[in-house]
Amino acid sequence: MTTNAPPAEPGPEKPRLLLVAHGTRSSTGRRELGRVLVETRKKLDGVDCRLAWVDVQAPGPDRILADAAPTVVVPAFLARGFHVTEDVEGACRRAPGPVALAPHVGAEPEIVRALVQRLAEAGAVGAFGADAVVLGAAGSRDESSQAETRALAASLGRLLRVPATAGFASAASPTVTEAIAGFREQGHRRVAVATHLLAPGFFADRLAAAGADVTSPPLGANPEIVDLIVRLYLENSAGLIR
């Protein structure tokens, strides 16, 4: 059977997704962030999905953005500290082509759900779960970043209906070890650390050694994280479609 129907016109070109993360010397951490990108790519059919880093490894975001292709940049950071405000936002300002900068992932509701899921996987939720939770973050000298982490800890505590506080692996106080000790002094018997990190590495190892009864794994390619990145891409891509 033949037809004289004209060929279908190509649809609008979709902008690229650039996920920008910190970078890590941990091969396990690099693989986990690679998994995040792979799972995101599966849900964004036809979208060129890339990964860049602001420290430790290459390529950096400036190198990817240098080709001037329309790009949605999603900062894969759980708090809006120096790397977001200077490294990621700076690269977007310097980009020669059209760029839409999405919010960093840490301030979104999917993060709380992912934290709860990881705690449940570690056995810290339910009748025999933790009676106090420390939200273990990497830490930042930026006070607004610290405040964001503390607000997230409060939200996590309300959802779990147990006392929760923020603890930091570096640059801020209290440390995770201090936060755990504080809960023990108050009489809590099963203290959990909710790992507020995307991937294994130096800070995850430090949280795991802080002395909690249970420590959840990093968020990694949790479905909530992947769905969050997809949502941020879609919400910020409309103005770049050609």
NURO-891542 format. One record per residue: y, x, z of N, C-alpha, C in turn. Coordinates in Angstrom, 2 decimals, padded with zeros to 5 digits. Layout:
        nv        nu        nw       cav       cau       caw        cv        cu        cw
         Y         X         Z         Y         X         Z         Y         X         Z
...
//
This chain:
        nv        nu        nw       cav       cau       caw        cv        cu        cw
   -001.20    000.85    000.00    000.00    000.00    000.00    001.24    000.89    000.00
    002.20    000.57   -000.90    003.42    001.34   -000.97    004.61    000.49   -000.53
    005.66    001.15   -000.19    006.86    000.44    000.25    008.08    001.19   -000.25
    009.10    000.43   -000.55    010.36    001.03   -000.99    011.38    001.10    000.14
    010.90    000.86    001.39    011.81    000.89    002.53    012.39    002.28    002.69
    013.67    002.38    002.95    014.30    003.71    003.13    013.76    004.38    004.38
    013.73    005.71    004.42    013.26    006.42    005.62    014.14    006.11    006.81
    013.52    006.08    007.97    014.27    005.81    009.19    015.26    006.92    009.46
    016.45    006.54    009.85    017.46    007.54    010.18    017.15    008.17    011.54
    017.40    009.46    011.66    017.14    010.10    012.97    018.03    009.51    014.05
    017.48    009.43    015.25    018.24    008.92    016.38    019.26    009.93    016.85
    020.06    009.54    017.81    021.07    010.47    018.33    020.42    011.68    018.98
    021.06    012.81    018.83    020.54    014.05    019.42    020.78    014.05    020.92
    019.73    014.33    021.65    019.83    014.31    023.10    020.35    015.66    023.61
    021.23    015.65    024.59    021.70    016.92    025.15    020.58    017.63    025.91
    020.73    018.89    026.03    019.77    019.72    026.75    019.92    019.51    028.26
    018.83    019.72    028.97    018.87    019.76    030.44    018.75    021.21    030.88
    019.67    021.65    031.72    019.58    022.97    032.33    019.51    022.80    033.84
    018.36    023.12    034.39    018.15    023.09    035.83    018.46    024.48    036.37
    019.39    024.58    037.31    019.81    025.88    037.83    019.38    026.01    039.28
    018.55    027.02    039.55    018.02    027.25    040.90    018.49    028.61    041.40
    018.17    028.90    042.67    018.63    030.14    043.28    017.95    031.36    042.70
    016.63    031.31    042.62    015.85    032.49    042.25    015.10    033.02    043.45
    013.93    033.60    043.23    013.10    034.09    044.33    012.22    035.23    043.85
    011.94    036.16    044.75    011.00    037.23    044.44    009.55    036.77    044.60
    009.35    035.58    045.16    008.00    035.06    045.38    007.43    034.51    044.07
    006.30    035.07    043.65    005.67    034.55    042.42    005.23    033.11    042.61
    004.80    032.76    043.83    004.42    031.38    044.11    005.63    030.46    043.99
    006.76    030.91    044.49    007.98    030.13    044.39    008.42    029.93    042.95
    008.31    030.98    042.14    008.68    030.85    040.73    007.76    029.88    040.01
    006.47    029.95    040.33    005.53    029.01    039.68    005.84    027.58    040.08
    006.19    027.36    041.35    006.47    025.99    041.80    007.71    025.43    041.10
    008.74    026.23    040.96    009.93    025.76    040.24    009.62    025.56    038.76
    008.72    026.36    038.23    008.25    026.12    036.86    007.54    024.79    036.74
    006.77    024.43    037.76    006.10    023.12    037.77    007.11    021.99    037.79
    008.17    022.17    038.55    009.23    021.14    038.58    009.77    020.93    037.17
    010.01    022.02    036.45    010.54    021.91    035.09    009.52    021.25    034.17
    008.27    021.62    034.28    007.22    021.05    033.42    007.10    019.55    033.65
    007.07    019.12    034.91    006.93    017.70    035.21    008.16    016.92    034.77
    009.33    017.54    034.87    010.55    016.89    034.39    010.51    016.73    032.88
    010.07    017.78    032.18    009.99    017.73    030.72    009.06    016.61    030.25
    007.99    016.36    030.98    007.07    015.29    030.60    007.75    013.92    030.59
    008.74    013.74    031.46    009.41    012.45    031.59    010.65    012.33    030.71
    011.06    013.42    030.10    012.24    013.42    029.24    011.81    013.79    027.82
    011.11    012.90    027.18    010.56    013.15    025.85    011.67    013.52    024.87
    011.47    014.63    024.20    012.42    015.06    023.19    013.62    015.82    023.71
    013.67    016.08    025.00    014.80    016.81    025.59    014.41    018.27    025.80
    015.26    019.15    025.35    015.07    020.58    025.58    015.41    020.87    027.05
    014.41    021.21    027.85    014.59    021.44    029.29    014.47    022.93    029.58
    015.47    023.48    030.22    015.49    024.91    030.53    015.70    025.12    032.03
    015.42    026.37    032.46    015.59    026.76    033.86    016.38    028.05    033.90
    017.42    028.09    034.74    018.21    029.30    034.93    018.35    029.58    036.41
    018.82    030.79    036.74    018.86    031.25    038.12    020.22    031.87    038.42
    020.67    031.78    039.66    021.95    032.39    040.02    021.77    033.71    040.76
    020.55    034.06    041.16    020.33    035.29    041.91    018.89    035.74    041.70
    018.63    037.02    041.92    017.31    037.64    041.95    016.69    037.80    040.57
    016.78    036.80    039.71    016.09    036.86    038.42    016.96    036.29    037.32
    016.50    036.49    036.09    017.24    036.05    034.91    016.38    035.03    034.14
    017.01    034.26    033.24    018.40    034.31    032.81    019.32    033.53    033.74
    020.59    033.91    033.76    021.58    033.14    034.48    022.09    031.99    033.64
    022.81    031.05    034.23    023.28    029.89    033.48    024.26    030.26    032.36
    025.08    031.30    032.54    026.02    031.69    031.49    025.29    032.05    030.20
    024.16    032.72    030.35    023.41    033.14    029.16    022.87    031.93    028.40
    022.35    030.95    029.11    021.81    029.76    028.44    022.93    028.96    027.79
    024.05    028.83    028.48    025.15    027.99    027.98    025.94    028.67    026.87
    025.71    029.94    026.62    026.50    030.69    025.64    026.34    030.17    024.22
    025.25    029.43    023.93    025.06    028.94    022.56    025.85    027.67    022.27
    026.58    027.16    023.27    027.50    026.01    023.10    026.78    024.69    022.83
    025.47    024.63    023.04    024.76    023.37    022.86    025.15    022.38    023.96
    025.32    021.10    023.64    025.63    020.10    024.68    024.57    020.11    025.77
    024.98    020.22    027.01    024.04    020.45    028.11    024.43    019.66    029.35
    023.43    019.03    029.97    023.59    018.48    031.31    023.05    019.52    032.29
    023.88    019.96    033.20    023.50    020.97    034.19    023.21    020.27    035.51
    022.01    020.47    036.04    021.63    019.90    037.33    021.41    021.06    038.31
    022.26    021.21    039.33    022.07    022.27    040.31    020.89    021.93    041.24
    019.85    022.75    041.21    018.67    022.52    042.05    018.90    023.17    043.41
    019.93    022.68    044.11    020.28    023.18    045.43    020.34    022.00    046.39
    019.85    022.21    047.61    019.76    021.13    048.58    021.01    021.00    049.44
    021.99    021.87    049.25    023.28    021.74    049.91    024.34    022.36    049.00
    025.56    021.87    049.12    026.62    022.30    048.20    027.38    023.50    048.77
    026.70    024.63    048.77    027.30    025.84    049.27    027.87    026.70    048.15
    028.00    028.00    048.43    028.64    028.95    047.51    028.00    028.95    046.13
    026.69    028.92    046.06    026.03    029.02    044.76    026.35    027.84    043.86
    026.55    026.67    044.45    026.93    025.51    043.65    028.39    025.59    043.26
    029.28    025.84    044.25    030.71    025.77    043.99    031.21    026.95    043.15
    030.58    028.10    043.27    031.05    029.28    042.54    030.16    029.60    041.34
    028.86    029.77    041.56    027.98    030.21    040.48    027.76    029.12    039.43
    027.31    027.96    039.88    026.98    026.90    038.91    028.25    026.29    038.31
    029.17    025.89    039.16    030.40    025.29    038.65    031.19    026.29    037.81
    031.18    027.56    038.21    031.87    028.58    037.42    031.26    028.74    036.04
    029.94    028.74    035.95    029.28    028.84    034.65    029.62    027.66    033.76
    029.72    026.48    034.36    030.09    025.29    033.58    031.52    025.39    033.06
    032.42    025.91    033.88    033.81    026.08    033.44    033.93    027.09    032.30
    033.09    028.12    032.33    033.15    029.17    031.31    032.40    028.81    030.03
    031.60    027.76    030.05    030.75    027.42    028.91    031.60    027.10    027.68
    031.25    027.63    026.51    032.02    027.37    025.29    031.76    025.99    024.68
    030.67    025.34    025.10    030.34    024.04    024.55    030.47    022.93    025.57
    030.17    021.69    025.14    030.29    020.55    026.06    029.23    020.58    027.15
    029.68    020.41    028.38    028.78    020.45    029.54    029.11    019.29    030.47
    028.07    018.63    030.97    028.23    017.64    032.04    027.53    018.18    033.27
    028.28    018.33    034.36    027.71    018.86    035.60    027.31    017.71    036.51
    026.02    017.59    036.79    025.52    016.56    037.70    025.70    017.01    039.15
    025.63    016.08    040.09    025.65    016.48    041.50    024.44    017.34    041.84
    024.57    018.19    042.85    023.40    018.94    043.32    022.39    017.95    043.91
    021.13    018.35    043.95    020.07    017.40    044.28    020.03    017.03    045.76
    020.64    017.82    046.63    020.44    017.65    048.07    021.05    016.42    048.68
    022.05    015.84    048.05    022.76    014.72    048.68    022.21    013.36    048.26
    021.06    013.31    047.66    020.54    012.08    047.08    019.43    011.47    047.94
    019.25    010.13    047.88    018.26    009.46    048.75    016.82    009.87    048.48
    016.52    010.31    047.26    015.15    010.73    046.97    014.71    011.90    047.84
    015.67    012.71    048.29    015.33    013.87    049.11    014.70    013.44    050.43
    015.27    012.42    051.07    014.72    011.95    052.34    013.30    011.44    052.14
    013.09    010.68    051.07    011.73    010.16    050.82    010.75    011.30    050.57
    011.19    012.32    049.85    010.31    013.46    049.60    009.99    014.21    050.89
    010.97    014.36    051.76    010.73    015.02    053.06    009.70    014.25    053.88
    009.82    012.93    053.90    008.87    012.12    054.66    007.47    012.25    054.07
    007.37    012.25    052.75    006.05    012.41    052.12    005.42    013.75    052.46
    006.20    014.80    052.42    005.67    016.12    052.77    005.25    016.18    054.24
    006.03    015.57    055.12    005.63    015.52    056.54    004.34    014.74    056.71
    004.19    013.64    055.98    002.96    012.85    056.08    001.77    013.66    055.60
    001.93    014.41    054.52    000.85    015.25    054.00    000.42    016.29    055.03
    001.37    016.73    055.86    001.08    017.76    056.87    000.57    017.17    058.18
    000.50    015.83    058.26   -000.01    015.18    059.47    001.03    014.99    060.54
    002.30    014.96    060.16    003.37    014.85    061.16    003.95    013.45    061.27
    003.35    012.48    060.60    003.86    011.10    060.61    002.74    010.16    061.03
    003.07    009.16    061.82    002.07    008.18    062.25    001.85    008.23    063.74
    000.79    007.53    064.18    000.53    007.38    065.61    000.35    008.72    066.31
   -000.23    009.68    065.63   -000.46    011.00    066.23    000.43    012.06    065.59
    001.55    011.62    065.06    002.47    012.53    064.40    003.41    013.20    065.37
    004.46    013.78    064.83    005.42    014.52    065.64    006.28    013.56    066.45
    006.68    014.01    067.64    007.62    013.22    068.44    009.03    013.78    068.37
    009.25    014.81    067.55    010.58    015.34    067.25    010.47    016.16    065.97
    011.55    016.17    065.20    011.53    016.86    063.90    012.76    017.75    063.77
    012.53    018.97    063.32    013.61    019.88    062.96    013.66    019.96    061.44
    014.81    019.63    060.86    015.00    019.80    059.43    015.34    021.26    059.18
    014.38    022.00    058.65    014.54    023.44    058.49    015.15    023.79    057.15
    016.39    024.28    057.15    017.11    024.62    055.93    017.35    026.11    055.84
    017.66    026.58    054.65    017.93    028.00    054.46    019.15    028.43    055.25
    020.20    027.61    055.22    021.42    027.93    055.96    022.53    028.40    055.04
    023.77    028.19    055.48    024.95    028.58    054.72    026.11    028.78    055.69
    027.03    029.66    055.34    028.24    029.82    056.14    029.25    028.71    055.85
    029.04    027.99    054.79    029.93    026.90    054.40    029.76    025.73    055.36
    030.82    025.35    056.05    030.72    024.30    057.07    030.39    022.95    056.46
    030.88    022.67    055.25    030.54    021.39    054.62    029.06    021.35    054.26
    028.50    022.48    053.90    027.06    022.55    053.61    026.26    022.31    054.89
    026.68    022.92    055.99    026.00    022.69    057.27    026.09    021.22    057.68
    027.26    020.62    057.49    027.44    019.21    057.85    026.54    018.31    057.01
    026.39    018.65    055.75    025.51    017.87    054.88    024.06    017.92    055.38
    023.62    019.10    055.79    022.25    019.24    056.30    022.08    018.48    057.60
    023.07    018.52    058.47    022.98    017.79    059.74    022.96    016.28    059.50
    023.74    015.81    058.54    023.73    014.38    058.21    022.37    013.96    057.67
    021.76    014.82    056.86    020.43    014.52    056.34    019.40    014.47    057.46
    019.51    015.39    058.43    018.60    015.38    059.58    018.72    014.08    060.35
    019.94    013.59    060.53    020.14    012.32    061.22    019.49    011.17    060.46
    019.63    011.16    059.13    019.00    010.12    058.32    017.48    010.18    058.43
    016.94    011.39    058.44    015.50    011.55    058.57    015.01    011.04    059.91
    015.74    011.34    060.97    015.37    010.86    062.30    015.39    009.35    062.39
    016.41    008.72    061.79    016.48    007.25    061.82    015.30    006.65    061.09
    014.92    007.24    059.97    013.81    006.70    059.19    012.48    006.87    059.92
    012.29    008.02    060.56    011.03    008.29    061.27    011.01    007.72    062.68
    012.19    007.36    063.20    012.34    006.83    064.56    011.90    007.83    065.62
    012.27    009.08    065.37    012.08    010.16    066.36    013.34    011.00    066.36
    013.60    011.74    067.45    014.75    012.64    067.45    014.61    013.69    066.35
    015.71    013.96    065.68    015.70    014.97    064.61    017.01    015.74    064.64
    016.92    017.01    064.33    018.11    017.85    064.28    017.93    018.88    063.18
    019.02    019.49    062.77    018.95    020.54    061.76    018.75    021.89    062.42
    017.99    022.74    061.76    017.84    024.14    062.16    017.95    025.00    060.92
    018.41    026.23    061.06    018.70    027.06    059.90    017.95    028.38    059.98
    017.50    028.84    058.81    016.78    030.11    058.74    017.73    031.30    058.71
    018.99    031.06    058.35    019.97    032.15    058.31    021.37    031.56    058.30
    022.35    032.38    058.63    023.78    032.12    058.40    024.41    031.03    059.25
    023.63    030.24    059.98    024.18    029.14    060.77    023.32    028.93    062.00
    023.82    028.16    062.93    023.07    027.87    064.14    023.04    026.37    064.38
    022.02    025.90    065.13    020.96    026.71    065.74    019.96    027.18    064.71
    019.27    028.26    065.05    018.15    028.66    064.22    017.03    027.63    064.37
    016.08    027.67    063.47    014.94    026.74    063.57    014.18    026.98    064.88
    014.00    028.24    065.24    013.30    028.57    066.48    014.04    028.00    067.69
    015.37    028.11    067.69    016.16    027.57    068.79    016.07    026.05    068.85
    016.09    025.40    067.69    016.00    023.94    067.65    014.65    023.47    068.18
    013.59    024.17    067.82    012.25    023.82    068.33    012.22    024.00    069.85
    012.74    025.13    070.33    012.75    025.38    071.78    013.55    024.32    072.51
    014.65    023.87    071.92    015.45    022.83    072.54    014.69    021.53    072.72
    013.92    021.16    071.71    013.10    019.94    071.83    012.01    020.12    072.89
    011.43    021.30    072.97    010.38    021.52    073.98    010.97    021.43    075.38
    012.18    021.95    075.56    012.84    021.86    076.87    013.11    020.40    077.26
    013.27    019.55    076.26    013.49    018.12    076.53    012.19    017.36    076.78
    011.06    018.05    076.69    009.78    017.42    076.98    008.98    016.97    075.78
    009.43    017.27    074.58    008.68    016.87    073.38    007.44    017.75    073.23
    006.33    017.11    072.91    005.04    017.81    072.90    004.56    018.19    071.51
    005.05    017.51    070.49    004.58    017.81    069.13    005.82    017.84    068.21
    006.28    019.04    067.96    007.50    019.23    067.19    007.13    019.68    065.77
    007.70    019.00    064.79    007.45    019.34    063.39    008.69    019.93    062.76
    008.48    020.80    061.80    009.56    021.28    060.95    009.39    020.64    059.58
    010.41    019.93    059.14    010.46    019.39    057.78    011.13    020.45    056.91
    010.37    021.07    056.04    010.88    022.18    055.24    011.83    021.66    054.17
    013.11    021.98    054.36    014.16    021.52    053.45    014.43    022.60    052.41
    013.40    022.93    051.67    013.46    023.94    050.62    012.69    023.43    049.41
    013.06    023.91    048.24    012.36    023.46    047.03    011.09    024.24    046.76
    011.05    025.51    047.16    009.92    026.34    046.75    009.54    027.34    047.84
    008.29    027.81    047.82    007.88    028.87    048.75    008.68    030.14    048.51
    008.73    030.97    049.53    009.45    032.23    049.44    009.85    032.72    050.82
    010.84    033.58    050.87    011.26    034.23    052.12    011.61    033.21    053.20
    012.45    032.23    052.87    012.90    031.29    053.88    011.77    030.35    054.31
    010.92    029.95    053.38    009.78    029.11    053.75    008.86    029.84    054.72
    008.64    031.13    054.48    007.82    031.92    055.40    008.46    031.99    056.78
    009.77    032.11    056.81    010.47    032.18    058.10    010.34    030.85    058.85
    010.44    029.73    058.15    010.27    028.42    058.81    008.86    028.26    059.34
    007.88    028.69    058.56    006.48    028.54    058.97    006.17    029.35    060.23
    006.93    030.43    060.46    006.68    031.30    061.61    007.56    030.96    062.80
    008.27    029.84    062.76    009.26    029.53    063.79    008.65    028.94    065.06
    007.36    028.56    065.04    006.71    028.10    066.26    006.54    026.61    066.41
    006.70    025.85    065.33    006.47    024.41    065.40    004.98    024.11    065.46
    004.64    022.89    065.89    003.24    022.48    065.91    002.73    022.21    064.49
    003.62    021.77    063.62    003.26    021.53    062.22    004.50    021.76    061.38
    004.31    022.36    060.22    005.41    022.62    059.29    005.02    022.08    057.93
    005.85    021.23    057.37    005.54    020.66    056.06    005.77    021.69    054.96
    005.11    021.53    053.82    005.34    022.45    052.70    006.68    022.18    052.03
    007.17    023.12    051.23    008.40    022.89    050.48    008.27    021.67    049.57
    009.40    021.14    049.15    009.42    019.90    048.37    008.82    020.08    046.98
    009.12    021.16    046.33    008.49    021.49    045.07    008.52    020.37    044.04
    007.39    020.19    043.36    007.28    019.20    042.29    006.86    017.83    042.81
    007.29    017.50    044.01    007.07    016.15    044.53    007.63    015.14    043.52
    006.93    014.03    043.29    007.41    013.05    042.30    008.83    012.57    042.55
    009.23    012.47    043.82    010.60    012.04    044.11    011.62    013.06    043.59
    011.29    014.34    043.68    012.19    015.38    043.20    012.29    015.32    041.67
    011.16    015.16    041.02    011.16    015.07    039.56    011.94    013.84    039.10
    011.69    012.70    039.74    012.41    011.48    039.38    013.91    011.62    039.62
    014.28    012.34    040.66    015.70    012.57    040.95    016.36    013.38    039.84
    015.71    014.45    039.41    016.28    015.28    038.34    016.42    014.46    037.06
    015.40    013.67    036.75    015.46    012.81    035.56    016.62    011.83    035.67
    016.77    011.22    036.83    017.87    010.26    037.02    019.23    010.93    036.86
    019.40    012.10    037.46    020.68    012.79    037.34    020.97    013.17    035.89
    019.94    013.56    035.16    020.13    013.87    033.74    020.59    012.62    032.99
    019.88    011.53    033.16    020.21    010.31    032.41    021.60    009.79    032.76
    021.96    009.86    034.03    023.26    009.35    034.46    024.43    010.20    033.93
    024.15    011.44    033.56    025.23    012.33    033.15    025.16    012.73    031.68
    024.21    012.18    030.93    024.03    012.60    029.55    024.75    011.73    028.53
    025.15    010.53    028.91    025.67    009.57    027.92    026.85    010.12    027.14
    027.76    010.78    027.80    028.95    011.27    027.13    028.71    012.46    026.22
    027.49    013.03    026.25    027.19    014.20    025.43    026.32    013.87    024.23
    025.82    012.63    024.12    024.94    012.27    023.01    025.75    012.24    021.72
    025.23    012.90    020.68    025.96    013.00    019.42    025.31    012.11    018.35
//
